[in-house]
């Protein structure tokens, strides 16, 4: 028995002793370092799945090859397992676990602990300095919030340290902020601390997302002032109320709920996963973040989302009792409801979160494409490979199209795309030789057989994918030639058109099935480009052949009229029709009397 077989046998013996209870498991390497941490409802069942060779992916095989020992921790519930997994990953940062790519420090709003508190934006979090609200992933939202506070409340903006004793000793003077009415000068006693702190308390409520509560309070105070005939004060308060209402209307996305809501959505790709998090208070989004998680061993979107929920709720201190998710996930959190909405306000929130995470993913792809222009082509081909379930990346794609008019001058064209770009030196034109009349299927069969039979004889590399400019019929013709006649296997797809002759769907497989692709997606645009290119190429070849046939057939059949004479005539008269209409004297001026007589006799018998 080899060393590797002994290692696997030893690990399987450990698996047999594992309990069938919730917990966390840890894989260790030769140096006794933790290389992977996972959670499980049933430890024995979950860990044993890693040693089932029939279900292993390539990345899982690599992980298993490094395992030398297995440790585990039993916990009371699934929720405890999820929380423990999150803590262990943070502590040990295992090599094969999901990696959160987060190098940003988002800004927050600080309300200081001073005698006369200040409110300002900061990226440095120091809990001793004051209370921090946020962070805010979108600078525009934060700036709008601070602008609203600045318009509604005249609080100090200076950085001078102020105490009750210093104010009593009259160590300060009014500044420009007081004279332009941005501050009521509490530093010199023109505003009481009680009145100042009332403004700070209202600011705290706004930062918590409770702007509606402030609006209701203002409305009650306005009514009270109006009853007391204090109309000027009521008007000043109404200005604040209008600002707050305008802000609420702009930021409100759903009806006012009595409890906070967390919304999560996920966008998955081969190597990364993107998770968006929205925190909703009183119907308004006051936190929104999207993070990229680097996948290590093909984790599922469900696993990634479960980890993201725990990570983000802990990071941003969320106490929301309801979590909105796009699909059911197997986690249980005490006192928290998981909702998968299908309609209504919460579905609107989920759609908003999905739009954010997709846009973030799109922006990351665009950024990568700018840094590496080849990346876009690879992304397109990888997406096509995933959609069609191809074994390898379709680096070489060939597409065919026929062109004829009622069977006359029948031709076909083949275009080649390498790495998602046209390879024009590999384009080929074909005159249809064996087909009589307008038979597109027979023409396609002839061309495909001629092309790939020659490639097989020459030992050339066959394409990774064939695309036919047509539906199921064309696909079956190509499959018959490639597989039944030539005995090779090449994946075949078809691009079908609708009744307006516009590309409408991608077909693949036998029997052919429609592959779902968004009509405005980059992949659909790429496939349409291939189809347009082969159509242009075949049509151009057909026009050239037909034009040449029509222009030269009558002149070529006249004995004594050579290539040089024909060129002179066409240069002068432009067409055979004009030559026929010209007089013998006019033709003689170009080619002489003898040839003029030959031409007139032949063209006008």
C-alpha positions in Angstrom: 0.0 0.0 0.0 1.4 3.4 -1.0 1.7 6.3 1.4 -1.2 8.1 -0.1 -3.5 5.1 0.2 -2.4 4.7 3.9 -3.2 8.4 4.4 -6.7 8.0 2.9 -7.4 4.9 4.9 -6.3 6.6 8.1 -8.6 9.6 7.4 -11.5 7.4 6.6 -11.1 5.7 10.0 -11.3 9.1 11.6 -14.5 9.8 9.6 -16.1 6.7 10.9 -15.7 7.9 14.5 -17.3 11.4 13.8 -20.6 12.1 15.5 -23.8 12.7 13.5 -24.5 16.0 15.1 -24.0 19.7 14.1 -20.5 21.1 14.3 -17.4 22.5 12.6 -14.6 20.4 11.0 -11.0 21.5 10.4 -8.6 19.9 7.9 -4.9 20.1 8.8 -1.8 19.7 6.5 1.6 18.1 7.2 2.7 21.2 9.3 -0.4 20.9 11.4 -1.8 24.1 9.9 -5.5 24.5 9.4 -6.1 24.6 5.6 -9.9 24.4 5.6 -12.8 25.0 8.0 -16.4 23.9 7.3 -19.7 23.6 9.0 -22.2 20.7 8.9 -25.6 19.7 10.2 -24.3 16.2 10.3 -20.5 16.0 10.7 -20.1 12.4 9.7 -22.1 12.7 6.5 -20.6 16.0 5.4 -16.9 15.0 6.0 -17.3 11.6 4.4 -18.6 13.3 1.2 -15.0 14.7 0.6 -13.7 11.2 0.3 -16.3 10.1 -2.3 -14.3 10.1 -5.5 -17.3 10.0 -7.8 -18.5 13.4 -6.6 -15.1 15.2 -6.3 -14.3 18.3 -8.4 -10.8 19.1 -9.4 -10.4 21.7 -6.6 -11.8 19.3 -4.0 -9.3 16.7 -5.1 -6.5 19.1 -4.5 -7.8 19.9 -1.1 -8.2 16.3 -0.1 -4.6 15.5 -1.3 -3.3 18.0 1.3 -5.3 16.7 4.3 -3.3 14.9 7.0 -5.6 15.1 9.9 -9.2 16.1 10.8 -10.3 18.0 13.9 -13.9 18.8 14.8 -16.0 20.8 17.3 -19.5 19.7 18.2 -22.1 22.5 18.8 -25.8 22.5 19.9 -27.4 23.8 16.7 -26.9 24.8 13.0 -26.8 28.4 14.0 -23.9 27.9 16.4 -22.1 25.9 13.7 -22.5 28.8 11.2 -21.3 31.4 13.7 -18.3 29.2 14.8 -17.3 28.6 11.2 -17.2 32.4 10.6 -15.1 33.0 13.7 -12.6 30.2 12.9 -12.2 31.4 9.3 -11.4 34.9 10.5 -9.0 33.6 13.1 -7.0 31.1 11.1 -7.6 32.4 7.5 -7.3 28.9 6.0 -5.8 28.6 2.5 -8.8 26.8 0.9 -11.6 28.8 2.5 -13.6 31.6 0.9 -11.6 34.8 0.9 -13.4 38.1 1.4 -11.7 40.7 -0.9 -12.3 43.9 1.0 -9.6 46.5 1.1 -11.9 49.5 1.4 -12.6 51.7 4.5 -16.1 53.1 4.1 -16.9 56.5 5.6 -19.1 56.9 8.7 -20.7 59.8 10.6 -19.4 60.6 14.0 -21.4 62.4 16.7 -18.7 63.3 19.3 -19.0 62.9 23.1 -18.0 66.6 23.7 -19.9 69.0 25.9 -21.2 70.6 22.7 -21.1 67.6 20.2 -20.0 67.9 16.6 -21.2 65.9 13.6 -18.8 65.1 10.8 -17.8 62.5 8.2 -14.8 60.2 9.0 -13.1 57.0 8.1 -11.3 56.5 11.4 -13.4 54.6 13.9 -12.6 55.3 17.6 -15.4 54.4 19.9 -14.0 56.6 22.7 -14.4 59.7 20.5 -18.2 59.4 20.1 -21.0 57.4 18.5 -20.5 56.3 14.9 -23.3 55.8 12.3 -22.7 53.8 9.1 -20.6 53.0 7.4 -21.9 54.3 4.1 -20.8 52.6 0.9 -22.3 55.3 -1.3 -20.7 58.8 -0.8 -23.7 60.5 -2.4 -26.1 59.1 0.2 -23.8 60.2 3.1 -23.3 63.7 1.6 -27.1 64.1 1.1 -27.6 63.1 4.8 -25.1 65.6 6.0 -26.5 68.3 3.7 -29.9 67.7 5.2 -28.6 68.0 8.7 -26.7 71.2 7.9 -29.9 72.8 6.5 -32.1 71.7 9.3 -29.9 72.3 12.4 -27.5 75.2 13.2 -24.9 73.3 15.1 -21.2 74.2 15.5 -18.7 73.3 12.8 -15.5 74.4 14.5 -13.1 71.9 16.0 -12.3 73.9 19.2 -12.5 72.0 22.4 -15.4 73.4 24.5 -16.3 72.8 28.2 -18.9 74.3 30.5 -16.1 76.1 32.4 -14.5 77.6 29.3 -17.9 78.9 28.1 -18.6 80.4 31.6 -15.2 82.1 31.6 -16.1 83.7 28.2 -13.0 82.3 26.4 -14.8 82.3 23.0 -16.1 84.9 20.5 -18.7 84.6 17.8 -17.2 83.5 14.5 -18.2 83.8 10.8 -20.4 80.7 11.0 -22.7 82.6 13.5 -22.9 85.7 11.3 -23.9 83.7 8.2 -26.4 81.9 10.3 -24.9 78.4 10.2 -24.5 78.3 14.0 -26.4 79.9 16.9 -23.2 80.5 19.0 -23.7 78.3 22.0 -20.0 79.0 22.8 -20.9 82.5 24.0 -24.2 81.6 25.5 -26.5 82.8 22.7 -28.0 79.3 22.6 -28.6 77.1 25.6 -27.0 73.7 25.9 -30.5 72.1 26.4 -31.7 73.5 23.1 -28.4 72.5 21.4 -28.7 68.9 22.7 -32.3 68.7 21.4 -30.9 69.3 17.9 -28.2 66.6 18.5 -30.9 64.1 19.7 -32.9 64.7 16.5 -29.8 64.3 14.4 -29.1 61.0 16.0 -32.6 59.8 15.0 -32.1 60.9 11.4 -28.7 59.0 11.3 -30.5 55.9 12.7 -33.0 56.1 9.8 -35.8 57.4 11.9 -36.5 60.5 9.8 -40.3 59.7 9.8 -40.4 60.0 13.6 -38.7 63.4 13.4 -41.2 64.5 10.8 -44.2 63.5 13.0 -42.6 65.3 16.0 -42.2 68.5 13.9 -45.8 68.3 12.7 -47.1 68.1 16.2 -44.9 71.1 17.3 -46.1 73.1 14.3 -49.7 72.5 15.2 -49.0 73.5 18.8 -47.2 76.7 17.7 -50.1 77.6 15.3 -52.6 77.2 18.1 -50.5 79.6 20.2 -50.5 82.1 17.3 -46.7 81.8 17.1 -46.7 81.8 13.3 -43.2 82.9 12.6 -41.7 80.0 14.7 -44.2 77.6 13.0 -43.0 78.8 9.6 -39.3 78.2 10.6 -40.2 74.7 11.7 -42.2 74.1 8.5 -39.0 74.7 6.5 -37.3 72.0 8.4 -40.3 69.7 8.0 -40.3 70.2 4.2 -36.6 69.4 4.0 -37.1 66.2 6.0 -40.2 65.1 4.1 -38.3 65.7 0.8 -35.4 63.5 2.0 -37.8 60.8 3.2 -39.6 60.7 -0.2 -36.3 60.4 -2.1 -34.9 57.7 0.1 -38.0 55.7 0.9 -38.2 52.5 -1.2 -41.0 50.5 0.6 -43.9 51.0 3.0 -43.0 51.9 6.6 -42.4 48.7 8.6 -42.2 48.6 12.3 -39.1 46.4 12.3 -35.7 46.6 10.4 -35.1 44.4 7.4 -31.8 43.0 6.0 -31.8 42.1 2.3 -29.2 39.9 0.7 -28.6 38.8 -2.9 -25.8 36.9 -4.7 -24.2 36.8 -8.1 -22.1 33.8 -8.8 -19.3 33.2 -11.3 -16.5 30.6 -11.7 -13.8 32.0 -9.3 -15.7 34.7 -7.4 -19.0 35.4 -5.8 -20.6 38.8 -5.2 -23.0 39.4 -2.3 -25.1 42.6 -1.8 -26.4 43.7 1.6 -29.1 46.3 2.1 -30.2 47.4 5.6 -33.7 48.9 5.7 -35.0 51.0 8.6 -38.5 52.6 8.4 -38.8 51.8 4.8 -35.5 53.6 3.9 -32.2 52.0 2.9 -29.5 53.4 5.3 -26.8 50.9 4.5 -25.8 49.3 1.2 -22.7 47.2 0.5 -21.5 44.8 -2.1 -18.5 42.5 -1.5 -16.5 40.1 -3.6 -15.7 36.7 -2.1 -12.9 34.6 -3.7 -14.0 31.0 -4.1 -11.5 28.2 -3.4 -13.2 24.8 -3.9 -16.4 25.5 -5.9 -18.6 26.6 -3.1 -22.3 26.8 -4.0 -24.2 30.2 -4.0 -26.2 28.9 -1.0 -23.0 28.3 1.1 -21.6 31.7 0.0 -24.8 33.5 0.9 -25.0 31.8 4.4 -21.5 32.9 5.2 -22.1 36.4 3.8 -25.2 36.9 6.0 -23.3 36.0 9.2 -20.2 38.1 8.2 -22.1 41.3 7.2 -24.6 41.2 10.1 -21.8 40.9 12.5 -19.6 43.5 10.8 -22.4 46.1 10.7 -24.0 45.2 14.0 -27.4 44.5 12.5 -30.2 43.5 14.9 -32.9 43.1 12.1 -35.3 40.3 12.9 -36.2 39.6 9.2 -33.8 38.7 6.4 -34.9 38.8 2.8 -33.1 36.3 0.5 -33.5 35.3 -3.2 -33.8 31.6 -2.5 -34.2 29.2 0.5 -31.0 28.5 2.4 -30.4 25.9 5.1 -29.5 28.1 8.1 -31.5 28.7 11.2 -30.9 31.9 13.2 -32.7 32.3 16.6 -35.5 34.8 16.6 -34.9 35.7 12.9 -37.3 35.1 10.0 -35.9 34.2 6.5 -38.2 35.5 3.7 -38.2 34.6 0.0 -40.7 37.1 -1.5 -42.5 36.6 -4.8 -44.3 40.0 -4.9 -44.9 43.2 -3.1 -42.6 45.7 -1.4 -40.1 43.1 -0.2 -39.8 41.7 -3.7 -39.1 45.2 -4.9 -36.3 45.4 -2.3 -34.9 42.1 -3.4 -34.9 43.2 -7.0 -33.1 46.4 -6.0 -30.5 44.3 -4.3 -30.1 42.0 -7.3 -29.7 45.0 -9.6 -26.9 46.3 -7.3 -25.0 43.1 -7.2 -25.3 42.5 -10.9 -24.1 46.0 -11.6 -21.2 45.5 -9.2 -20.2 42.3 -11.0 -20.5 44.0 -14.4 -18.3 46.9 -13.3 -15.7 44.5 -12.0 -15.7 42.7 -15.3 -15.4 46.0 -17.2 -12.5 47.0 -15.0 -10.7 43.7 -15.6 -11.3 44.1 -19.4 -9.7 47.6 -19.4 -6.7 46.2 -17.6 -6.6 43.1 -19.8 -8.3 43.5 -23.2 -8.1 39.7 -23.7 -10.2 39.1 -20.6 -13.5 40.1 -22.3 -13.0 37.5 -25.0 -12.2 34.8 -22.4 -15.3 35.8 -20.3 -17.6 35.6 -23.4 -16.2 32.2 -24.3 -16.4 30.9 -20.7 -20.0 32.0 -20.5 -20.8 30.3 -23.8 -19.0 27.1 -22.6 -21.1 27.2 -19.4 -24.4 27.8 -21.3 -23.8 24.9 -23.7 -22.1 22.6 -21.2 -19.0 22.2 -23.4 -16.0 20.1 -22.2 -13.5 22.8 -23.2 -13.4 26.5 -24.0 -14.6 27.1 -27.6 -11.5 29.0 -28.7 -12.2 28.2 -32.4 -15.7 28.7 -33.7 -16.8 28.1 -37.3 -20.1 29.2 -38.9 -21.6 28.4 -42.3 -24.1 30.1 -44.6 -25.5 29.5 -48.1 -26.5 32.0 -50.7 -28.3 31.6 -54.1 -31.1 33.0 -56.2 -33.5 30.2 -57.2 -30.5 27.8 -57.2 -28.4 29.9 -59.6 -24.8 30.8 -58.8 -25.1 28.8 -55.5 -22.3 29.5 -53.1 -21.5 29.1 -49.4 -19.2 30.8 -46.9 -17.4 29.7 -43.8 -16.2 32.2 -41.2 -13.8 31.4 -38.4 -13.6 33.1 -35.0 -10.5 32.5 -32.8 -10.5 33.7 -29.3 -13.9 35.5 -30.0 -12.3 37.5 -32.9 -12.7 37.1 -36.6 -9.7 35.2 -38.2 -10.2 36.4 -41.8 -7.2 34.6 -43.2 -9.1 31.4 -42.3 -12.4 32.4 -44.1 -13.3 30.1 -47.0 -15.6 30.5 -50.0 -17.2 27.5 -51.7 -18.9 27.1 -55.1 -21.7 24.5 -54.8 -20.8 21.7 -57.3 -23.1 18.7 -56.7 -26.5 20.4 -55.9 -29.0 21.3 -58.6 -31.6 23.9 -57.7 -32.3 25.7 -54.5 -31.6 23.1 -51.8 -30.0 24.7 -48.7 -29.8 21.4 -46.8 -27.9 19.6 -49.6 -25.7 22.6 -50.2 -24.8 22.8 -46.5 -24.0 19.0 -46.4 -21.7 19.3 -49.4 -19.8 22.3 -48.0 -19.4 20.9 -44.5 -18.2 17.5 -45.8 -15.7 19.1 -48.2 -14.3 21.4 -45.4 -13.8 18.8 -42.7 -12.8 15.9 -44.9 -9.9 18.1 -46.2 -9.0 19.2 -42.7 -8.9 15.5 -41.6 -6.7 14.6 -44.6 -4.3 17.5 -43.9 -4.3 16.8 -40.2 -5.5 20.3 -39.3 -7.1 21.1 -36.0 -10.9 20.8 -36.0 -13.0 23.7 -34.5 -14.2 23.6 -30.9 -17.8 24.6 -32.0 -19.8 24.7 -35.2 -22.6 27.3 -35.5 -25.2 27.0 -38.3 -27.0 30.0 -39.6 -30.4 28.2 -39.2 -32.5 26.1 -36.9 -33.0 22.4 -36.2 -32.9 21.2 -39.8 -29.5 22.8 -40.6 -28.1 21.4 -37.3 -29.2 17.9 -38.1 -27.7 18.1 -41.6 -24.3 19.2 -40.1 -24.5 16.5 -37.4 -25.1 13.8 -40.0 -22.1 14.8 -42.0 -19.7 15.3 -39.1 -20.7 12.3 -37.0 -22.2 9.8 -39.3 -20.2 10.4 -42.5 -16.8 11.6 -41.2 -16.9 9.9 -37.8 -15.8 12.8 -35.7 -17.4 14.7 -32.8 -17.7 18.5 -32.8 -20.3 20.4 -30.7 -23.0 21.9 -33.0 -25.2 24.9 -32.2 -27.8 26.8 -34.3 -28.9 30.4 -34.5 -32.6 30.6 -35.4 -34.5 33.7 -36.6 -38.0 34.9 -35.9 -40.7 35.8 -38.5 -39.0 39.2 -38.9 -35.7 37.5 -39.9 -34.1 38.6 -36.6 -31.9 36.3 -34.5 -34.1 35.2 -31.7 -32.7 32.1 -30.0 -29.7 29.8 -29.6 -30.2 26.1 -30.1 -28.0 23.2 -28.9 -28.1 19.5 -28.5 -29.9 16.6 -30.2 -32.9 16.9 -29.9 -32.2 20.6 -30.1 -33.2 22.7 -27.0 -33.4 26.5 -26.7 -30.6 27.9 -24.5 -31.8 30.9 -22.5 -29.8 34.0 -23.2 -30.8 37.6 -22.6 -31.3 39.4 -26.0 -29.3 42.5 -24.8 -26.4 40.5 -23.2 -22.8 40.7 -24.5 -22.9 37.0 -25.3 -26.0 37.3 -27.5 -24.5 40.3 -29.3 -21.3 38.2 -29.9 -23.3 35.3 -31.4 -25.3 37.8 -33.5 -22.1 39.3 -34.8 -20.9 35.8 -35.9 -24.2 35.3 -37.7 -24.1 38.7 -39.4 -20.5 38.1 -40.5 -21.1 34.8 -42.2 -24.2 36.2 -43.8 -22.2 39.2 -45.1 -19.4 37.0 -46.3 -21.7 34.5 -48.2 -23.8 37.3 -49.7 -20.8 39.3 -50.9 -19.3 36.2 -52.6 -22.6 35.4 -54.3 -23.0 39.0 -55.6 -19.5 39.0 -56.9 -20.1 35.7 -58.7 -23.4 36.8 -60.1 -22.1 40.2 -61.2 -19.1 38.6 -62.9 -21.3 36.1 -64.6 -23.8 38.7 -65.9 -21.2 41.2 -67.0 -18.8 38.9 -68.8 -20.8 36.0 -70.2 -21.7 37.7 -73.5 -18.3 39.3 -74.2 -16.4 36.1 -73.3 -18.4 34.1 -75.8 -17.4 36.4 -78.8 -14.5 34.9 -80.7 -11.7 37.5 -81.3 -12.5 39.6 -78.2 -9.8 39.0 -75.6 -9.3 40.2 -72.0 -7.6 43.5 -73.0 -10.4 44.4 -75.5 -13.1 43.6 -72.9 -11.4 45.8 -70.3 -11.2 48.7 -72.7 -14.9 48.3 -73.6 -16.2 48.1 -70.1 -14.0 51.0 -69.0 -15.6 53.2 -71.7 -19.2 52.0 -71.8 -19.5 50.6 -68.2 -21.9 47.7 -69.1 -22.8 45.2 -71.8 -26.1 46.9 -72.3 -24.5 50.2 -73.2 -22.1 48.4 -75.6 -25.2 46.9 -77.3 -26.9 50.3 -77.6 -23.7 52.1 -79.0 -23.2 52.6 -82.7 -20.5 50.7 -84.6 -18.6 54.0 -85.1 -18.6 54.6 -81.3 -17.3 51.1 -80.6 -14.7 51.5 -83.4 -13.2 54.6 -81.7 -12.3 52.2 -78.8 -11.3 48.9 -80.4 -11.1 49.5 -84.2 -13.4 48.8 -87.1 -12.8 45.0 -87.4 -13.6 44.3 -83.7 -16.5 46.8 -83.8 -18.1 44.7 -86.6 -17.6 41.5 -84.6 -19.2 43.0 -81.6 -22.2 44.5 -83.3 -22.9 41.2 -85.2 -22.6 39.2 -82.0 -24.6 41.5 -79.7 -27.2 42.5 -82.2 -27.8 39.5 -84.5 
